[in-house]
Amino acid sequence: MAKNMDEEVRADASFEDVGDEPRVYELGFHVDPELPMEEVKKAYQAVRESIAGKGTVIAEGEPEKIQLAYTISRQDVAGRRDFDSAYFSWIAYEATPAGHAEIVAAAGADTHLIRFIDVLTTKDAARHAVEMHELRMKAPEHTESPEEAAGAELDAALENVVV
């Protein structure tokens, strides 16, 4: 048990910001869904400019409104706010540990961001995410009408009927 814990600690320590060598990170963030689209784009640009000032942008995903898997509650000056949807965006970037710390601090101070996560990644993984998103956007969305679904269920049920 103690050996496993030591291995986990060493594995986690490998992700710490040590030295001055640039590393690749990905910042994923949710923007307030109640903002007008113009303000969402401005918030996204502000985060992007903050990153570009401290590092190099490698790949990015523009804000898209999504339904959240669970409600996020946030306390602010006006009181508690609950969010069931948000504009999700992400930016992969390369920065030094000092630049990374400044980017994370700026994201934490941005009041338009509901929540964010910053993870260590690779250039290849970031580029692959862009490619996968483009493929999903090109693929036709299959939608089945309720009548087709009911007809298919009826046909399946009739096949299983024994006379």
Backbone torsions as a table, in degrees:
resi	resn	phi	psi	omega
1	MET	NA	-47.8	-179.6
2	ALA	-65.3	-34.9	179.4
3	LYS	-63.8	-43.5	178.5
4	ASN	-61.9	-40.3	178.9
5	MET	-64.3	-41.3	178.7
6	ASP	-63.1	-40.5	179.2
7	GLU	-64.8	-41.0	179.2
8	GLU	-64.5	-41.3	-179.9
9	VAL	-63.2	-43.0	178.7
10	ARG	-65.1	-39.0	179.0
11	ALA	-64.2	-42.2	178.4
12	ASP	-67.0	-35.6	-179.3
13	ALA	-65.3	-26.3	179.7
14	SER	-67.9	-17.4	179.6
15	PHE	-93.5	-4.0	179.6
16	GLU	-69.0	151.9	177.9
17	ASP	-78.6	103.8	177.6
18	VAL	-125.1	142.1	179.5
19	GLY	78.4	-171.5	-178.6
20	ASP	-111.5	7.6	-177.0
21	GLU	-74.4	132.3	178.9
22	PRO	-63.5	145.2	177.4
23	ARG	-130.1	164.1	-179.0
24	VAL	-101.4	130.6	-179.2
25	TYR	-128.0	162.6	173.1
26	GLU	-131.4	125.2	177.7
27	LEU	-105.1	114.8	175.0
28	GLY	-106.8	136.8	-176.1
29	PHE	-148.8	151.4	175.4
30	HIS	-105.3	130.4	178.1
31	VAL	-104.4	145.0	-179.1
32	ASP	-48.7	122.2	-177.7
33	PRO	-74.1	-14.5	-179.0
34	GLU	-84.1	-6.0	177.8
35	LEU	-75.4	146.4	172.7
36	PRO	-65.7	155.1	-175.8
37	MET	-55.7	-35.4	177.7
38	GLU	-60.4	-43.0	179.7
39	GLU	-69.1	-34.7	177.1
40	VAL	-62.8	-44.9	179.1
41	LYS	-64.3	-37.9	177.5
42	LYS	-65.8	-40.7	178.4
43	ALA	-64.1	-42.5	177.8
44	TYR	-62.0	-45.7	179.8
45	GLN	-63.2	-37.1	179.0
46	ALA	-63.3	-43.0	177.9
47	VAL	-65.4	-44.0	-179.3
48	ARG	-61.9	-43.4	179.4
49	GLU	-66.0	-36.6	176.4
50	SER	-61.4	-43.9	178.8
51	ILE	-67.4	-45.3	-178.6
52	ALA	-63.1	-28.7	178.5
53	GLY	-74.4	-23.2	-177.0
54	LYS	-110.9	-12.1	-176.5
55	GLY	-160.8	-157.4	-178.6
56	THR	-121.7	125.6	177.6
57	VAL	-74.6	129.8	-179.0
58	ILE	-102.7	-46.0	-179.2
59	ALA	-154.7	158.9	-178.3
60	GLU	-156.0	159.1	175.6
61	GLY	-127.4	120.2	-178.7
62	GLU	-64.0	157.8	-178.4
63	PRO	-61.4	132.5	175.6
64	GLU	-129.6	135.7	178.1
65	LYS	-77.3	128.3	-179.3
66	ILE	-131.0	158.3	172.3
67	GLN	-86.8	130.5	-179.1
68	LEU	-79.1	150.6	179.9
69	ALA	-69.7	-27.2	178.2
70	TYR	-149.3	162.0	-178.8
71	THR	-74.6	132.9	175.2
72	ILE	-103.8	124.5	177.0
73	SER	-103.0	138.4	-178.9
74	ARG	-139.8	133.9	178.4
75	GLN	-95.9	126.3	173.2
76	ASP	-133.9	-171.9	-175.2
77	VAL	-60.6	-33.5	-178.8
78	ALA	-79.3	-11.5	-177.9
79	GLY	126.1	-167.3	-178.9
80	ARG	-81.0	136.9	176.4
81	ARG	-124.8	138.3	177.7
82	ASP	-110.2	137.3	-178.5
83	PHE	-122.1	125.9	175.5
84	ASP	-106.9	-12.2	177.2
85	SER	-142.2	166.5	179.1
86	ALA	-165.0	166.1	170.7
87	TYR	-90.9	118.6	-179.8
88	PHE	-100.0	138.6	176.9
89	SER	-148.6	162.3	178.0
90	TRP	-149.5	153.4	178.0
91	ILE	-141.6	123.5	174.1
92	ALA	-95.3	136.0	-175.6
93	TYR	-149.0	160.7	176.0
94	GLU	-113.2	131.3	-178.6
95	ALA	-154.1	160.8	173.8
96	THR	-75.7	163.5	178.0
97	PRO	-56.7	-38.3	178.9
98	ALA	-66.5	-43.6	177.8
99	GLY	-64.1	-38.9	178.3
100	HIS	-60.9	-45.3	179.7
101	ALA	-60.7	-40.0	178.7
102	GLU	-67.3	-38.0	178.8
103	ILE	-65.3	-44.1	179.1
104	VAL	-64.5	-39.9	178.1
105	ALA	-64.5	-40.8	179.1
106	ALA	-65.8	-39.8	177.9
107	ALA	-64.6	-39.3	178.8
108	GLY	-66.4	-28.3	-178.5
109	ALA	-87.9	-13.1	-177.8
110	ASP	-74.4	116.5	-176.7
111	THR	-75.0	-15.1	178.2
112	HIS	-79.5	-18.0	179.8
113	LEU	-87.7	126.5	178.0
114	ILE	-76.9	-45.8	-176.9
115	ARG	-157.1	151.3	176.1
116	PHE	-146.2	161.2	175.1
117	ILE	-139.0	139.3	179.4
118	ASP	-125.3	119.7	-176.3
119	VAL	-126.5	156.3	175.5
120	LEU	-80.1	135.2	-178.5
121	THR	-144.5	-164.2	176.2
122	THR	-129.3	162.3	177.9
123	LYS	-62.6	-41.4	-179.3
124	ASP	-62.8	-42.7	179.4
125	ALA	-64.2	-39.7	179.3
126	ALA	-65.8	-43.8	179.7
127	ARG	-67.0	-36.5	178.3
128	HIS	-63.9	-39.0	178.4
129	ALA	-60.8	-39.4	177.8
130	VAL	-64.8	-44.7	179.8
131	GLU	-61.1	-43.1	179.8
132	MET	-64.7	-39.5	178.3
133	HIS	-63.7	-42.6	179.0
134	GLU	-63.4	-39.5	177.3
135	LEU	-63.7	-42.2	178.3
136	ARG	-63.2	-36.3	-178.7
137	MET	-71.1	-31.0	-179.2
138	LYS	-80.3	-28.9	-176.1
139	ALA	-68.9	134.4	177.8
140	PRO	-68.4	140.5	179.9
141	GLU	-84.4	125.8	-179.3
142	HIS	-87.0	116.4	176.2
143	THR	-123.0	131.0	-179.7
144	GLU	-108.1	130.1	-179.6
145	SER	-71.7	155.4	179.6
146	PRO	-59.0	-33.5	179.8
147	GLU	-66.8	-41.7	178.9
148	GLU	-64.2	-41.2	-179.5
149	ALA	-64.9	-43.5	179.5
150	ALA	-65.5	-39.3	178.5
151	GLY	-63.6	-41.9	179.4
152	ALA	-65.7	-40.4	178.2
153	GLU	-65.2	-40.4	179.5
154	LEU	-65.4	-43.7	178.5
155	ASP	-61.2	-42.8	179.1
156	ALA	-63.9	-40.5	180.0
157	ALA	-66.8	-40.2	-179.9
158	LEU	-66.5	-33.5	178.3
159	GLU	-65.4	-29.5	-177.5
160	ASN	-90.4	-1.0	-178.9
161	VAL	-78.6	132.0	177.0
162	VAL	-104.1	128.4	-178.9
163	VAL	-98.1	NA	NA
